[in-house]
């Protein structure tokens, strides 16, 4: 009888240890899942921020490109105005020379 009681005691103790290990494992699993959830949320936030930053930089790049194009157009217009003015000066010089020559 005593030996059977000892085996029962060992079996109960082993079951207690097994339940304790399972509880500890479940607790650790829960903690790790929470950490994983937090890490995934942080990654999602970083991804969203990167998309936001990328959109900002794309807008800034487009704005700068548009500004460059506008400045190029402005320079081209001024260049055309100067060429027109130089052509007008040449015509006036020619007209003045002709008028002076005819006198």
LINDAQUI-V819213 format. One record per backbone hydrogen bond with DSSP energy under -1.0 kcal/mol. NH is the residue of the N-H (numbers start at 1). CO is the residue of the C=O. E is the energy in kcal/mol with one decimal. If there is no record, write none. Layout:
BEGIN
nh->NH co->CO e->E
nh->NH co->CO e->E
END
This chain:
BEGIN
nh->5 co->1 e->-2.4
nh->6 co->2 e->-2.4
nh->7 co->3 e->-2.4
nh->8 co->4 e->-2.6
nh->9 co->5 e->-2.7
nh->10 co->6 e->-2.8
nh->11 co->7 e->-3.0
nh->12 co->8 e->-2.8
nh->13 co->9 e->-2.8
nh->14 co->10 e->-3.2
nh->15 co->11 e->-2.3
nh->16 co->12 e->-2.6
nh->17 co->13 e->-2.6
nh->18 co->14 e->-2.7
nh->19 co->15 e->-2.9
nh->20 co->16 e->-2.6
nh->21 co->17 e->-2.7
nh->22 co->18 e->-2.6
nh->23 co->19 e->-2.8
nh->24 co->20 e->-2.7
nh->25 co->21 e->-2.9
nh->26 co->22 e->-2.6
nh->27 co->23 e->-2.6
nh->28 co->24 e->-2.8
nh->29 co->25 e->-2.9
nh->30 co->26 e->-2.5
nh->31 co->27 e->-2.4
nh->32 co->28 e->-2.8
nh->33 co->29 e->-2.5
nh->34 co->30 e->-2.2
nh->35 co->31 e->-2.3
nh->36 co->32 e->-2.6
nh->37 co->33 e->-2.6
nh->38 co->34 e->-2.5
nh->39 co->35 e->-2.8
nh->40 co->36 e->-2.8
nh->41 co->37 e->-2.2
nh->42 co->38 e->-2.4
nh->43 co->39 e->-2.6
nh->44 co->40 e->-2.5
nh->45 co->41 e->-2.6
nh->46 co->42 e->-2.6
nh->47 co->43 e->-2.8
nh->48 co->44 e->-2.8
nh->49 co->45 e->-2.8
nh->50 co->46 e->-2.8
nh->51 co->47 e->-2.4
nh->52 co->48 e->-2.4
nh->53 co->49 e->-3.3
nh->54 co->50 e->-2.9
nh->55 co->51 e->-2.5
nh->56 co->52 e->-2.4
nh->57 co->53 e->-2.8
nh->58 co->54 e->-2.6
nh->59 co->55 e->-2.5
nh->60 co->56 e->-2.8
nh->61 co->57 e->-2.8
nh->62 co->58 e->-2.7
nh->63 co->59 e->-2.9
nh->64 co->60 e->-2.7
nh->65 co->61 e->-2.7
nh->66 co->62 e->-2.6
nh->67 co->63 e->-2.5
nh->68 co->64 e->-2.7
nh->69 co->65 e->-2.5
nh->70 co->66 e->-2.7
nh->71 co->67 e->-2.6
nh->72 co->68 e->-2.8
nh->73 co->69 e->-2.5
nh->74 co->70 e->-2.5
nh->75 co->71 e->-2.8
nh->76 co->72 e->-2.6
nh->77 co->73 e->-2.6
nh->78 co->74 e->-2.6
nh->79 co->75 e->-2.8
nh->80 co->76 e->-2.6
nh->81 co->77 e->-2.6
nh->82 co->78 e->-2.5
nh->83 co->79 e->-2.8
nh->84 co->80 e->-2.6
nh->85 co->81 e->-2.6
nh->86 co->82 e->-2.9
nh->87 co->83 e->-2.4
nh->88 co->84 e->-2.6
nh->89 co->85 e->-2.6
nh->90 co->86 e->-2.6
nh->91 co->87 e->-2.2
nh->92 co->88 e->-2.6
nh->93 co->89 e->-3.0
nh->94 co->90 e->-2.5
nh->95 co->91 e->-2.6
nh->96 co->92 e->-2.8
nh->97 co->93 e->-2.9
nh->98 co->94 e->-2.5
nh->99 co->95 e->-2.6
nh->100 co->96 e->-2.8
nh->101 co->97 e->-2.6
nh->102 co->98 e->-2.2
END
